[in-house]
Amino acid sequence: MRVFLSGATGFVGSHIVECLVDAGHQPICMVRKTSNTALLKSLGVETVVGSLTDLDLERVAETLAEVDAVVHVAGVIKVRDTDDFYRMNGDASGELARLAHAANPNLKRFIYMSSVSAQGPSAGDAPRALDEAPAPVSHYGRSKLAGEVAVLEFADRMPVTIFRPPPVYGPRDYEMLAAFKMAKYGLAAVYGDGSGLLSLIYVEDLAGAVLSALEVEHPSAAVFTIDDGAVHTWESLTRDFGLAMDKSPKHIRLPRTVFRVAGAISEEFGKLTRKATIFNRDKVTEMSQESWICGHEALSETLGWQPEWPIERGARHTAQWYLKNGWL
């Protein structure tokens, strides 16, 4: 199967590329002119130059006309201006879906990588029901939901699948690296009392689920959440990262007001330096929710997928990769 992939040089996208290649499929990866394509070259995959902000419509359309499926992973998790969230995660996703359908009316599947942020927080340790109306609490979450809505407009004309993953971790991930660095030195910063609940997914499990969505026939407009099958807390997460390096980190419990002030300062500093920052008021709003739990029951029932990487195994493998590659 020939699969057009956006975001292929990013953390999640690069693992999906590897998964597709291992399964005998042929990824065609949209990359920016400035992208680091060393990994893609080592895998021998085809690339086409383009981006969500400046689509080379003719070139991308020619490529889309010759593929069997599209996996849209590209997006932004930090911006200087919140309008960019909606432009990149919302409008551009709809434009790619429109372009894909116009260029290839016989497309077998269009997969959009959304986020648990799009559906909003849950209550207690039970997953938020997929038929419950989404209630995102951040600009990022609302922009990913806008992307879902834009892509699903084409669900009656081409098969569309939506994934809403929780935080993703694994080798080549920069966002979780800071937590591993602290754990290496026996420390762990915890939000509030550390009791907030969350789901997680190891990146290879997520890539495997995408592969299943490509290979297993299922209805259009399917929306799936995914997790590793466990309920985590902020405290248990940092403890597991420490144990992955044979450390027992000392938890530094930071009051929520500290995070709110730090988020505001980080956001204002980003505006002054004109640099996007992931830690801002929006992120603190998400962190302040009591529960971000999502299951994988629908995914298992529909596609037969099951998680294979519990946190103990995934965290240790991630830490080993960080150490081997000089990131820690």
N, C-alpha and C positions, 0 to 999 in steps of 0.2 A: 504494500500500500504506500502510495506517495502522499506525504503529509506536510502541508505548509504550516510552519511554526513561527509565531512571533515571540520575541523575548528569549530567543534561543541562547543568547550569551549570558543571560542572567542566572541566578541561583537555581530556581525551580526549572526554568526552561532548559538549562544545560543537562539536567538529570533526565528530563523527558526525552531529549535527543538521544542520550546514551541508552535509555530504555527501548526506544524505537529501533535503534540500530541493532541492539542485542536480540530483538525479536524478529529481525529480518525485514523491517520496514525501511522506507527511504525518506528521511526528513529533508525538506527544502526550507532553509532557514532565512527569514528576513532579518537582516542586520544593518546597523547604521554604518556609515563610512568610517566612523571613529571607533567602532566596536573591536574588542580584542577577540579575534576569531581563532586563536591558537588551538583551543580544544576542538572546535568544529573541524579545523583542518586535519588534526590528528585522527579524527573519526572518519575523515574522507567524505563529509556530507556537502551537499550543494548549498550555496548561499545566493541570495538576491539582495541587492542594496535597496533599502527603504526604511521608513520609520513612520510612526503614527502621526507625527507632527508634519511630515513632509512626504506624503506618499507619492512615489513615482507611479502614478495610476496606470500608465500604459505597461510598464515593466511588470508591476505587481499583478495586474489583471492577466497578462500573458501567462504568468506562473500559476495563478489560481485556476486558470482554465485547464491546466494539465495535472491537477492533483485530485486525490480521492477524498481528502478530508483537510480540515483546518483546525489547528489548536492555537487559540489566542491566549497567550500568557502575558504578553507585554502590558505594562501599566506603570503607574507611579505610586510610590508609598510615601514620598515626601516632596513638597513643593514650596516655592517661595510665595506663591499667590494661590489661595484656595480655588480660584477659578480654574487653575490648571488641572486640579483633580477632575473636575467635571469635563473639561475639554479632552483630557487624555484618557481617563477611565470610562467616561460616558460617551461623549460624541464620537471619539475615534473608534471605539469598539463597534458602535452602530454603523459607522462608515465602512469598516472592514467587512462586517456581515453583509452590507448592501453590495459591496464590490464583489465579494465571494459569490453571492447568489447571481449577480448579473453576469459574471464571467463564467460561472459553472453551475447551470441550473440542475445538474445531476449530482451535485456534491453529496457524498454519503453521510457526512457528519461535520458539524461546526461545534467545537467545544470552547466554551468561554470560562476562563479561570477567574472566578469572582473571589469572595472572601466571606468568612463568617461575620465580618463587620457589616456586610450588606443586610443580614437578617436581624441583627441586633442581639443584645444580651439575652440570656436564659434566666430561668428561676430555679434556684437551688441546684441540685446535682442532676436534674433531668434535662435532656436535650430540648431545645426549642423546636416545636413541631414545625415541619416543613409547610403545612397548610395554614400556619399562623401568619398573619400579615406582618411583613418585615417592618422593623422599627429601628433603623440605624441611629446611632447617637453621635456620629462624627461626620465631618465632611468627607473623609476617606470612605466610610461606609456608605454614605449616600451616593457618592460618585460611582462606587462599584455596583450599587443597586441600579443606578441610572444606566450603566453598561448592560446589566442583565435585561432591563426593560427594552433597551434599544435592540439587543440581539434577538430577544424573544419575539419581536415584531415579525421576524422572518421564519418563525417556527412552523408556520403552516405551509411554507414553501420549500424548506430544507430542514433536515433533522438537526435539532439544536440540543445541546447538553450543557448544563451549568454546574460547575463545581464551586462549593463554598468551603474552602479549607480553613482550619484554625491556624494559629502560628505554626510555621513550618521550620524545621531545623535539620541540620545535616552538614556534610562536607561542602565547603565553598560558600557557606553562609556567613555574611558579615554581621547581620543584625543580632545574632545570638552570641557572637564572638566575645563581646564585652563581659557577658555573664560567665563564660568559660575562663576568661582571663582572671577575673576576680576569684573564681573557684580554685584556680591553680595556686593562688596564694592564701587559700584557706578563708576567703571572705565571700559574703553574699549579701548584696543590698536587697532588702525585701520591702515591697510596697505595703504600708500599713502594718497590720499584724500578720500578714502573709497567708491569710486564710481564703483569699479570693480564689474561686474555682475557674479552671480553664481546661480546654482540650488541646491536644497537640497532635502533630503528624510528622513522621520522619519522611524526608524528601523522597526516598526510594519507594516508600509505600504510596505516596501521592502519584508519582510517575507511573507506578504499576496500575493504579486505578484509572488513570487517563488511558493507558494501553487497553485496559478492559473495555472502556467506553468506546474505543475505536473498533475493537474486535467483536464485541457482543452486541447483537441487534437489540434495540430498545426504543421505546416511544420518543418522539420529539417533545421538546419542552420539558425534559426531565431535569429536575434540580436535585443535586446530591450534596449532603454534608459528608464529612469524612473525619475520622479520628483514629487514634491508636487503640481504642477500646478501654481506656482508663480515664479516670477523673483526677486531675492534678491540682495542686495549689501552688501559689507563687513560692511558698517555702519548700514544698517537696520538689519542685522543679529545680531550684538552685542546689538543693541537697543532692539530687540525682546527678547534676552536672559535676558536682564535687566528687562524688563517689566514682564517677567515670575516670577520674584521675587519682583515685585512692586518697582523696582528701575528705575531711569532714568539716565543711566550711562553717565559720562563725557567722550567724545571721545578724546583720545590722538592720534593725527595724526603723525605717524612716517614716515619720508621720506623713499622713496624706497632704497636710498643708505644705510640707517641704517639697513634695513632688509638684504640687500646684504652682508654687512660687518658682521652682526650677524650670518647669515647663514654660511659664510665662517669660522668664528671663531668656531661655534658650530661643524661644520664638522671636522675641524682640531683637536679640543678637543676630539671628538669621536675617531679619529684615535689614539691619544696619550693614551687614556684610554681604547682603544679597546672595546668601547661600541657603539652600533648602535644608531643613533639619527635621528629622523624624520625631524627635522628642519636643513636643509643643503642647499647647493647651488641648488640642484635639486628641492627642495620644493619652494625655492624663485623664481626659473624660472617659476614654475607653477603659483605661486601667482602673478607674474608680468604680466600675460596675462589679457587682458581687459575683457574677457567674457568666462565663462564656463557654457553655457546654454544647457540643454538637455530636451526634452519634453517626453511625454508618449503616444503620439497619436497612434503609431503602437501597443503598448502594449494594449491600450484600444480597438482598432479595432479588434485585433486578439484574445485576451483573455477576454475581457470585464471587465478589471480591471480599477478601479478609485481610486485616492488617498482619504484617509479619515482623514488625520492628517495635517491640516494647521499649519504653524509655531507657531501661537499663542497657539494653543492647545498642540502641541508637545513639545514646549519649556517649558510650564508650567508643563506638566506631567513629563518631564525630571528633571526639577529643584526640584520638589516635591520628586522625587525618590532620587536624590542626597542628599537632606536635611534629608530625612527619614533614609537613610542608612549611614549617617555620612560622606559623601564625601565632603560636603560643610560646 
